[in-house]
Amino acid sequence: MDINGKNIKENILLANHTTFRIGGPARYFFGVQTKEDLIEALKWARQKSLPYFILGGGSNLLVNDEGFDGLVIKVKSEELKVKNDGDKLIIKAEAGVTLIKIILETTKLGYSGVEWGFGIPGTIGGAICGNAGRLGQDISGVVKEVAILDKDLNEKKLLASECGFGYRESRFKKTNDIILQVLLEFKRKELTAINQVLNEAKEVIKKSPPFPSAGCVFKNYKVAKNDVLIKNHPELNERVRGGKMGVGHLIDQCDLKGKQIGGAKIWEGHANYIVNTGGAKATHVISLINVCRDSVKEKYGIILEEEIRYVGF
């Protein structure tokens, strides 16, 4: 079988395409570099009534042990154009460009905007879909425009204000829009200030787990005004940063660090990471997720929300 004369692969193990190194095979797997190939792949899936999943860098994903009974479309579009506009740097990047490539390109030229993301794996398309962030900043801060394919396979351009950005959220998590290309804007800044943030990001990376993971499992908890959590547990107030509380501390307070099920473990270094110590299954990870959610709900009365996305469930 082929699309535009290019072979569709079958039974490709998705564990090899995710940072978690977990997941069964994709029934069909196809890499796309052009918009035309992407459209043909989507038409092919629809003609066969197959579900499809758009795969970027494979971070923040948990894939079913049984795999994905449909078409996985791997985004391989990597064209990047840079335009220097004095105090601003404009970057036009296709969805498959890695975030680290954009960070290196902008910082070496003396422009600021995403240096906080140094070391975060994945593509710019995935970063925008999940509104990736760290150190109090997120990718929405540099987005000017996003070119998409809508559910009818028509190309459209959305302004940043139309992307529904929120904390680790965007419209792209809720719609069938597929990100094709992004327009980003960066501001010139003193190199010392850029390096300061880069160094902070590098310190975060040094504290990352030495095992495969999907990054933080849960979103940090957004603290509301007169929040019942703080009312019932005033000792937590000192841990609120920017209106949010790191849930790693809450999980830690439930004495769950180091808890292991099969090959999956709540990492001792940071309880919001579940790591693959070797041979972990998605079922092991889900069991630990449920343990964390249930324990935090029982102790603190709040419900944790996952940051990772599920594929094939």
Summary of the structure (lengths in Angstrom):
residues: 313
radius of gyration: 20.2
end to end distance: 26.0
largest distance: 63.1
contacts: 1023
relative contact order: 0.14
helix: 31%
strand: 33%
